[in-house]
Structures are given as structure tokens and as C-alpha cells.
Amino acid sequence: MSNLLHFSEHALQEVALILMATVYFLRIRWFMKWPLGKERQPATGLGDTNPKKGARYSLANIAMPWAMESTRSKPFMYAQFVVFHLGVVAAITLSFIIPYGPGLLKSSSLVALIQGLTGTACIVGFMRIIRRISNPYIRAISSPDDHFSLILLTSWFAFAFLAAPNDISGGEGFMLTYFLLTAFFLMYVPFSKISHYLYYPFTRTYLGRSFGRRGVFPIRRKPAYQRSI
């Protein structure tokens, strides 16, 4: 292993992680400074829900595709969403396994799993790039950061797929590129739209508490008059 590859696997990744954690800490501390808006509407509904139930339902909404019209009517888009994000998890996990637990990659099943997730996520990434460019409505609301982040993630998936076997006998190019992309990804994410997941627990909890108080969350599967009967 060259000194450059060793540096990219260890010191560079550690610096990138520290930078990302520091920015996230400062963002969350700033976010928590602002008080939540007070409810202006009295509690409504049938009395079978409350803010806590609403918050739990809202947080779990991401795993309930039937709960939203956009995912209920377009299951293939939801499947793409799941595969894409599982690919992110697999690629990040790989960046820890290679330097700190390379023995795990002796398992052909684990390598196949990581390659299956990152490879499929890469395909989804290409599909999303084409859709973002070809769809005039999505193109109109897309910023340069949207395009760059999607291209970055798709490229990262491709090199994670190639790096998963952890074999540098044919050269270090794929491995080095993967770790350089990982470090850049970790440092870029806090300043891009990819960091939207950081606010998910806060926004969904606030929304769920508000809608739970109003009797909206959890969403009922029957009309109110049938529930009351």
C-alpha cells in the first residue's frame, strides 16, 4: 500500500469526519436557539390522538409509503428512494470496513451485498440524472448544487462498487479515487442540500406534534363519522 493510499484511508477520512461533525454540531446548536412556534389553534379532532402520537407517526412516515399520495401512487419512485439511500449506507460502511476491519471483506457474501447495493444505487443515480435533465419541471427547480450532488453521489457509488473487493493487486486507482471521493463527500455534505437529513428529526417531530394536536396525525383510514360510530 502506498503512503498516499494509507493517508487517504486514515488521516484524510478522520479529518473529513471531524469537520463534518463540527459543522453539524454548530448547525444543530444554531437551530436549537430558535424557539418553536406556538400553536394558535385549539386542540381538535376526536380525542384519539395527541402530539406524542402525531410525532411518532410523522417520524415513521419515511417507512410508510402508503401514507403519502406521492409515494402511494408511484411505488417505483419510492423503491428508487430506498435503494439510493441503502447505497449511501453501504458506501459509507465500506469506508470504515476497509481501513479498520478489512478481514470482513474476506466474506464473498458481504462483498456481494455491498456491490449489489452500491451498484444498484449507481444505476438509480444515472436514472435520476437523466430525469433531472430531461424533465422540464424538475430541471426548472434544480440548482447547480442539485446537479453536482447527484453526479457526485453516482460517481461515488461506482467507485465503491469497484473498491468493495479490497483488492489492489491490479493497482490502487479505484481504491484511491473511492477514498478521495469519500473525503470530499464528507466535507461537502454539510454545505450542500444533501444535509437535509440532518433536519428530518426536528421538522418531522414539530409537524407531527402540531398535526397530532389538531387530530390529523396519525391519518385515519376511515371517515370520521364511521370512527365515531
C-alpha positions in Angstrom: 0.0 0.0 0.0 1.4 3.4 -0.9 1.7 6.3 1.6 -0.9 8.2 -0.4 -3.5 5.4 -0.1 -2.8 4.9 3.6 -3.2 8.7 4.2 -6.5 8.7 2.2 -7.9 5.7 4.1 -7.0 7.0 7.6 -5.9 10.6 8.3 -7.8 12.2 5.5 -11.1 10.4 6.4 -10.6 11.3 10.1 -10.1 15.0 9.3 -13.2 14.9 7.0 -15.3 13.2 9.7 -14.2 15.7 12.3 -15.0 18.7 10.0 -18.4 17.2 9.2 -19.2 16.6 12.9 -18.1 20.1 13.8 -20.3 21.8 11.2 -23.2 19.6 12.1 -22.8 20.4 15.8 -22.7 24.2 15.1 -25.7 23.9 12.8 -27.8 22.0 15.4 -26.8 24.4 18.1 -27.9 27.3 16.0 -31.1 25.5 15.0 -31.9 24.9 18.7 -31.6 28.5 19.5 -34.8 29.4 17.9 -38.0 28.7 19.9 -40.7 26.6 18.2 -43.8 28.5 17.0 -46.7 28.4 19.4 -49.9 26.8 18.4 -52.6 29.3 17.5 -55.3 26.7 17.0 -57.1 24.9 19.9 -56.8 21.1 20.1 -59.3 19.5 17.7 -60.1 16.0 16.5 -61.9 13.0 18.1 -59.6 12.8 21.1 -58.0 9.6 20.0 -54.6 11.2 19.2 -52.2 13.7 20.8 -48.9 15.4 20.0 -46.8 12.4 21.0 -48.7 10.0 18.8 -48.5 12.5 16.0 -44.7 12.9 16.4 -44.1 9.2 16.3 -46.3 8.8 13.2 -44.6 11.7 11.5 -41.1 10.3 12.2 -42.1 6.9 10.9 -43.6 8.4 7.8 -40.5 7.7 5.7 -41.0 4.0 6.1 -44.7 4.1 5.3 -45.0 4.7 1.5 -48.8 4.1 1.7 -49.2 7.2 4.0 -48.4 9.8 1.3 -50.1 10.2 -2.1 -46.8 10.8 -3.9 -45.3 7.5 -2.8 -48.6 5.6 -2.8 -49.3 6.4 -6.4 -45.6 5.9 -7.5 -44.2 2.9 -5.8 -41.3 2.6 -8.3 -40.1 6.1 -7.3 -40.2 5.1 -3.6 -38.3 1.9 -4.4 -35.6 4.1 -6.1 -35.5 6.3 -3.0 -34.9 3.2 -0.7 -32.3 1.7 -3.0 -30.4 5.0 -3.4 -30.2 5.6 0.4 -29.3 2.0 1.1 -26.4 2.5 -1.3 -25.3 5.6 0.7 -25.3 3.4 3.9 -23.3 0.7 2.1 -20.7 3.0 0.6 -20.2 4.8 4.0 -19.9 1.5 5.8 -17.3 0.3 3.3 -15.2 3.4 4.1 -14.9 2.1 7.7 -14.5 -1.6 6.9 -11.6 -1.3 4.5 -9.2 0.6 6.9 -10.4 -0.8 10.2 -11.9 -4.2 9.5 -10.6 -5.5 6.2 -10.9 -9.1 7.3 -14.7 -8.7 7.0 -14.3 -8.4 3.2 -13.0 -11.9 3.0 -16.6 -12.9 3.1 -17.8 -13.1 -0.5 -21.4 -12.7 0.7 -20.6 -9.3 2.3 -18.7 -8.1 -0.7 -21.6 -9.2 -3.0 -24.1 -7.4 -0.7 -22.1 -4.1 -0.8 -21.6 -4.4 -4.5 -25.3 -5.2 -5.0 -26.4 -2.1 -3.0 -23.9 0.3 -4.4 -24.2 -1.0 -8.0 -28.0 -0.7 -7.9 -27.8 2.7 -6.3 -25.4 3.8 -9.1 -28.0 2.7 -11.7 -30.7 4.7 -9.8 -28.3 7.7 -9.7 -27.9 7.6 -13.5 -31.7 7.4 -13.9 -32.1 10.4 -11.6 -29.6 12.4 -13.5 -31.4 11.7 -16.8 -34.8 12.5 -15.2 -33.5 15.8 -13.7 -32.1 16.9 -17.0 -34.9 15.7 -19.3 -37.9 16.6 -17.1 -38.6 20.4 -17.7 -40.3 20.8 -14.4 -37.6 19.2 -12.3 -34.9 21.0 -14.4 -36.6 24.3 -13.7 -36.4 23.9 -9.9 -32.9 22.3 -9.8 -30.0 24.3 -8.6 -26.3 23.7 -9.6 -25.9 22.0 -6.2 -28.7 19.6 -7.0 -26.9 18.5 -10.2 -23.4 18.4 -8.7 -24.5 16.4 -5.6 -26.3 13.8 -7.7 -23.4 13.4 -10.1 -21.0 13.2 -7.1 -23.1 10.5 -5.4 -23.5 8.5 -8.5 -19.7 8.5 -9.2 -19.1 7.6 -5.6 -21.4 4.6 -5.8 -19.5 3.4 -8.9 -16.1 3.6 -7.2 -17.5 2.0 -4.0 -18.6 -0.9 -6.2 -15.1 -1.3 -7.6 -13.4 -0.9 -4.2 -15.6 -3.4 -2.3 -13.3 -6.4 -3.0 -10.4 -4.5 -1.4 -8.0 -5.8 -4.0 -5.2 -3.5 -5.1 -3.2 -6.2 -6.9 -4.2 -4.5 -10.2 -3.4 -1.0 -9.0 -4.6 1.5 -6.4 -6.5 3.8 -8.8 -10.1 2.6 -7.9 -9.4 2.4 -4.2 -7.6 5.8 -4.0 -10.4 7.5 -6.1 -13.0 6.0 -3.8 -11.4 7.3 -0.6 -10.7 10.7 -2.1 -14.4 11.0 -3.2 -15.5 9.8 0.3 -13.4 12.5 2.0 -14.7 15.2 -0.4 -18.2 13.9 0.1 -17.9 14.1 3.9 -16.6 17.7 3.7 -19.0 18.9 1.1 -22.2 17.4 2.5 -22.6 19.9 5.5 -22.6 22.8 3.0 -25.0 21.2 0.4 -28.6 20.2 0.2 -27.6 16.6 1.0 -27.6 17.7 4.6 -31.4 17.9 4.6 -31.5 14.6 6.5 -30.0 16.5 9.5 -33.2 18.4 10.0 -35.5 15.5 9.4 -36.0 14.6 13.1 -36.6 18.2 14.0 -39.0 19.1 11.2 -41.0 15.8 11.4 -41.3 16.0 15.1 -42.6 19.5 15.0 -45.0 18.7 12.2 -46.2 15.6 13.9 -46.8 17.3 17.3 -48.7 20.1 15.6 -50.9 17.7 13.5 -51.3 15.3 16.4 -52.7 18.1 18.5 -55.1 19.0 15.7 -56.3 15.4 15.4 -54.8 14.9 11.9 -51.8 12.6 12.7 -52.0 9.6 12.6 -54.0 9.7 9.4 -57.3 7.8 9.8 -58.1 5.1 7.3 -61.9 5.6 7.8 -64.0 8.7 7.6 -64.5 10.4 11.0 -68.2 9.7 11.1 -67.5 5.9 10.8 -64.9 6.1 13.5 -67.2 7.9 15.9 -69.9 5.3 15.3 
